[in-house]
Amino acid sequence: MIFFLIGSLAPQITRLSSSPVRCPSCLDPSPTVFLNKSQNKLSVFFIPVWWFKPKYLWICERCKWTGSTRPNDEQVRQREEAELTLRQRQPLPTWGLRKCKTCDKEVKLKIIQ
């Protein structure tokens, strides 16, 4: 006697109704992080037999950041301040502009090839 079993172990992710929050990773101004429930299920012949313990995850729709706790506004604010200080330290690109030594005006350089 020969038996064939067709089975699968597949995760199922469901978005729960919650108010979205801002992402601490991508700093998108619109709220893109939602609460999701991830649960594995064991199926035999395409019939769910066993559901495993669910995990609750916060997932960003834009950058796919994942966290187990809700990102708070302070995390986002700290990240924004770090980005701002990093941008302030870096010099702006000149794109071929130089300052005149005597009058301090910007002069466009001609590229000769």
N, C-alpha and C positions, 0 to 999 in steps of 0.2 A: 504494500500500500504506500503511495507517495502523496505527500501533502505539500501544497505550495501556499506560502503565506506572503501576502503583500502588505507591507507595513511602512510607516513613515514617522519620523519625529521632526515636526516643523514648528518654528516659532510663529506666533500670531501677535501682531502689534496693533493695538486699538487706541485711538486718540480719545481721551476722556474730556468731558466738557469742563474746561477750566479757563480762567482768564489768562491770556498769554502775557509773557514778560519779555524784557529785552535780553538779548544774548550777551554774555560777558566776553565772548570770543570774537565775534565779527563786528560788534558794536553797531549793528543796524539800528537806525533810529526808530523803526517800527517794531512792535513786539512780535517776535517770531519764534519764541520758545514755548512749546506746549507740553502738557503732561500726557504721557503715553503709558499704556500697560502692555508689557511684553510677557507672553505666557507660551510655554512649549506644550504641544499636545502630541500624544502618541495615538496613531490611527492604525487600524487593521482593516484591510479591505475598504479603505476610505471612510470608515466609521470611527469617530473619536472614542477612544477607550479610556484614556487617562489624561487629565490635565495637571500639569506641574504647577508649583507655587509661582504666582505672578511676581514680576519685578516692575516697579514703577520708575520710569525714567523721564527726565526732561530732555527733549530733543529740539534742536533748532532746525527750522525748515530750510534756512539759507545755507549755513555752513556745516550742518550735520553734527554740531557740538552735542555731546551727550553728558548728562550729569545725573546723579542720584538724588541731589537736593535741589530745591528751587533756588535759582540765582537771585540774589537780592540786589537792591539798587546800589548798595555800597560797593559791591564787587564791580558793577558796571562803572560806577563813578571813578573808582581807583584805576581801572583799566583805561578810561578816557583820559584821566590826568597823566598817566604814564605815556600814552600815545601823543598827547599834546606836548609834553616836555621833550619827547624824542624828536617831534617835528620842529620844535623851536631850536634845538641844537644843530640840526642839519642845515647847511647853507642852501639857499635857493639856487636852482640852476641858472646859469648866465646866458646860455644859448648864443654865444658869440658876442656878448656885450662886455665892454670893459669901461672902467671909470678913468676919466682924464685926470692926470696928476695935478694939474694947475687949477682947473675950474670945478672938478668933482662931478661933471656931467657924464652920463653914460654915452659911450660912443660905439656904434655898431662896426664890427670888424668886417672887412671884405676878405673873403677866402679866395686866394689866387691859386689856380691849379695849372 
